């Protein structure tokens, strides 16, 4: 099993990952962002801030 960390910037990409998780191809681990990392993203437009998610994805072999 390999673990990689990716940043999702599109709702369709997130849906695709959730569908793959339902098929038991991957395991999605939601990772909470701490306040200090959010401060650097405040400059971005608010809509993009809501879409961006940092998650770790574990590939199941």
N, C-alpha and C positions, 0 to 999 in steps of 0.2 A: 504494500500500500504506500502511495506517495501523497504527500500533502503539499499543496501549493496555495498561495494567497493571491487573490485577484481583486480588482476593484470593478464593480459593475456600474456602468454609466448609462444604461439603457434598460427600460422596463421589459422589453421583449427578451433581452438577454437573461434577465433575472427569471422570467417565466420559463425560458428554455431550461435553465438550471434546475428549477423546481420540478419540471416535468421529468428530467433525467433522474432526479432524486426519487420521484414516485416509482420509476421503473427499476430502482435499486442499482443504477449504474454508478452513481456518485453519492456521497454524503455531504450535505451542505452544513457547515458550522458557522452560524452567525456570530460575528465578533463585534462586541460593543465598542464604539469609539469613545475614548475618554475626552474630557472637556478640553484639554490642551491641544489635542489634534483637531478638534472642531474649530478652535479659534483661528487656525490658519485657513480654514475653508469659508470663513464668514465673508471674505471679500468676493467670493463667487456669488452669482445670482442665486436667490433663495430656491428657485425651482430646481436648479442643478444640485443644490445641497440636499434636497429631499430625495432625489433620484440616486445619488451616489451612495453606494453601500460597500463596505469592506467586508469580505467574507473569505473564509478558507474553504477550499474544496478538497475533499479526500477522494482519490480515485480508488475504486475497489477492483482488485485484480482477480 
